């Protein structure tokens, strides 16, 4: 039985992590931790997340209780802000823990990205070089040996899973940059109250065009440029992306389906739609990424959907955990 810490368990993604690991056959949660200034400190997990009343009876403890590391911790999940993860990752690695970081602090190799897109100077370039990008369906072998796994961003997961089979098959027209319009529910902005994620204020609007921090992550790992236009929608959770691209030659819809089916045929968390298109309704509170298509001449529109808190965060983190420790890839997830 593996001993697990979850840091940042009071947030939406952190709560989903707690749920997955709580029901995992081969892992147990030793502690759930928050910052020393958190209003959640000392409260029960079920006080914040009442759906787990009489199911998960854990108390939020301070991250400053670092002496507990001596108590044989195998893995640590960091559902924390990138500034926090930036500092905590080296500490936990020093104590020989396997670290799964859900923030953006160790996702991108280009160190200049952090000052430009994240607003901080990265001080651990040597550790950054050791980080393995946790796009689970594509980095399986590297994840198996990693000590630090950087779980991809929610948008980045949805977009890359949609485009990567075409990149690998080398059938995209290089003169036409894929254009991505993606809409996320407000839970993607986190649990802290903010006027920008109040349902009385949110309608549907684009934001951070050409400067969203997931853009360099996607470009670095896909190896192609994209134009990414994120939107915030007036719904709680889920992401839907429409990706418009051009192919080198004409393909039939069945040809595209076969390409995706062959790439993902053994991947249980990817669902390929043959005659229908994915929707938010079809994936909310489920750990899948759904992919569908529409094609006209050489122009292809890929539609991808996921729950941003699950396949876009917690489910993929646990999927990476399972891969790293040799369990069934979907243990506790489905």
N, C-alpha and C positions, 0 to 999 in steps of 0.2 A: 504494500500500500504506500503510495507516494504522498508526502506531506507538501501542502500547497499554501502559499500566502496570496492574498488578493489585496492589492493596494488601490484605493479609489473605489471601493465597493458601494459607496453611497450614490454614485451616478447611474445613469440608465444602462450603459454598457457594463459597468461593474456589477450591477444587480443581475444581469443576464449571465455573467461569468459565475457568480455565486450559485445561481440555480443549476447551471450545467455541471459544475464541479461537485456540488452537493449530491447530485444523483449519479456521479461517476462511480463505476464499480471498482476502480483501481486507484482512486485518489480521495484524500480527505482534506478539508480546509482546516488548517491550524489556527489561522487568524484572519480577520478582515480588518484592514487598516485605513485610517484617514489621517489628515494632517492634524497637528496639535491644536489648531485654531478652528477646526471644523465644528459646525453646530451639531453634527451627527455624533460627535465623540461621546461615548458612554451609552448611546441609545441602542436598542435592539434593531437588528436588520429589518424585522417585520414592522417596526414603528415607521420606518420610511417606506417600506414596500409591503403594505398590508395583505397583499395577495399571498404572502408566504407565512402568515400567522399560523402558529402551531406546526409549521413545516420546517422552517429554518430559524433556529433559536441562537443566533450568534450576536455578539456585541461588538460594536465598532470600537477599536482600540487605536491608540496613537502610533503614528509611524515612528516616533522617537523610541519606541520599545525595541530597539535594534538588538538588544541582548538575546532576544528570542531566536535570532538567526543560529545561535549555537545549538538550537534544538532540532538539528537534522531537517532542514528545509530543502526539498528537492527542486521545487519550481516556484517561480514568482510571476504573477500576472500584474502588470502595471496598467491600470485604467486611469491614468493620470495625465495632467497637462504636460506638454512637451518640455517646459522648463523644469518640471519636477522629475520627469523621467530622465532627462539629460544628466541629472546628478545622481539619481538612484541606481541607474543601470550599472555604472562602474562599481558601486558599493556591493550590490548583490552578486555581480560576477566575481568579485574578489573573494566572496564567501562560497564560491563554487556552485552557485545556484544556476539552473537553467532559467533564463529570463525571457518572458514573452511580453513585449512592450506594445501596447495599443496606441501609443502616441506617435507623432511624426519625428521624434528626436533622433532616430537612427535608421530611417528609411532610405535616405538618399546619400550616395557616396560623395557627390560634389559638395564640399564643405561650404562653399559660398552661398549655396541655397538657403542655409539656415539664417544668415544675417539678412538676406534679401526677402525671404518669404515668411520666416518665423520670428524675426526680430531678436535673435540672440546669437552670440558667437559660440560656435561649437568648440569645446575644449578637449574633446576626447577622440581625436582623429584616429588614433591607434585602435580604439574599440570600435569605432565606426567601420573600419576595414574588416572587422570580424563579424559584423552584423549580416544576417541572412534574411533576405526579403521573404516574408511569409505568404506569398501568393500560393496557396496550398496545392492547387491543381497543377502548377507549373514548376514549383521548386521542391518537389517531394524529396529528392535524394539529398539536397543540401540541408533541408530542414532536419533530416534524420541525424545529422552530425553536429548541429548548431548548439552553441551555448547561448547566443543572443538571437532571438527571432523578432524582427520588426514586422508586426502585423500591419498589412496595408490599410490605407484610408478607405472609407466607405465608398466614396465616388470612384477612387482608383481601382478598387476591386471590381465594381460593376462594369466599368469602362474597359479595363484590361481583359477581363474574361470574355467580353464581347468581341474585342478586336484581335486578340492574340492568335487565334487559329488562322486568321487571314494573313497576319504578319509571318507566321511560321510557314504557311503554304506559299508565301511570296506571290500573292495574286492581287495585291492592292496597287492601283495606279499611283506612282510616286509623285506625279505632278499635281495630284489633288489631295490636299490635306484633309483628313477626316474631321468633320465638324460634329461636336458632341453637345447636345442640349440635355441637361439632366436636372431633375427636380427632386429635392429631398424634403422629407417631413421635418418639423421643427425640433424633434428630439436630437437631430444632428448637431444642434447648437449647444447641447448639454442641458443639465438639470437646473443650473443656477438661473433664477428669475432674471429676465431681461426684457426691456420694452420691445426689442426686435423679435423675440420669440413668443410674445403674448398673442393668443389667438384673437384677441380683439384688435390687434394691429396687423397681423400677417394676412396678406391676400395671396398674390402670386407675383414674384418679382425676381429679376436676375440680379446677381451680385458678384463682385470680384472677377469681372470679366478680364481675361488675360493675366490675372494675378492671383488666382486661387492657388493655395499651397499644394494642392494635389496635382497640379499641372506638371511641375518638374519631376515629381515622383512617377507619374504615368509615362512621361516622355523618356526618362532614363531607363525604365524597365521594359517599355515596349520597343524602344529603339527607333521610334518614328515621331515626327511632330504631330500635334493635334491642336485644334481650336476648341477650347472648353468653355462652355457658358453654363455655369451653375445657377439654379433657381431655388428659392425657398417657397414651399407650398403650404397651404393652410390645412395640413393633416399631420398627425402625430409622428408616424414612423413609416419608413419605406423610401426607396429611391427608384425612379424610372428614368432611363436614359434612352434617347434616340440618337443613333450614331449614323451620320450620312457619309458614305465613302464611295469611291469609284473603283471599279475592278479593271484589270488589264484587258480582259476579254469578256465576252458574253457568257453568262452562266444561267442555268435554269434554277428555280427555287430548290428542286430536289438535289441538285449538285451542291448547293450551299449547305443544305441540311446534312448531306452525307459527310461533308468536310467537318462540320461541327460534331456530328455524331461520332466520327472516328477519333477525334481528339478527346472527347469527353465520355466515351462509352463506358469507361470503368470508374467514372467520377460520380458518386451518388448524390452529391450536393449541387450538381449542374443538371438542369432540366431543359432539353431542347424542344421547342414548340415546332411542330411540322405544319399544321394547318390553321393555327390560331396565333394570336399575339399575346405576350405577357401583360400582366396588369399588377398594380399595387395590391389590389384585393387578393390576388393569387399567392402573394408571398408574405404578407404581414404576419409576424409571429412564427414564421417558418424559416429554416436555416438555408434555404436554397437560393441559387441565382438562376433565374429563368431567362432564356434567350430565344428570340424569334426574329423573323426577317420579312422584308418586303423588297422586291426587286423589279426594276424596269430598265431595260437595256443594260448598260454597264453600271448603273447607279443602284447601290444597295443601301437600304436603311436597316440597321440592326436595332432591335429593341431589347433592352436588358432591364430586369428588375431584381431587387433584393430588399430584405429588411436591413436597414442601415445599422441597427443594433445587433444583428445576428450575423448573417454572412458578411456584412460590412464591418463587423467588430468581434463580438464575443464568440459566435459560432466558429468563425475562421481561426480565432485564437485557440480555441479548444481543439479544433481540427489539427492545428500545428502541434499542439501539446501531444495529441494522440500519435501523430506521425513520429515525433521526436522520441517518444518512449515505447514505440512499437506496438501500440494498441490498435484495435480497429479504428479506422479513420473517422468513423461516425459514432464512436462510443459516447454515450450520454447526449448526443446531438439529435439523433433520430432513433 
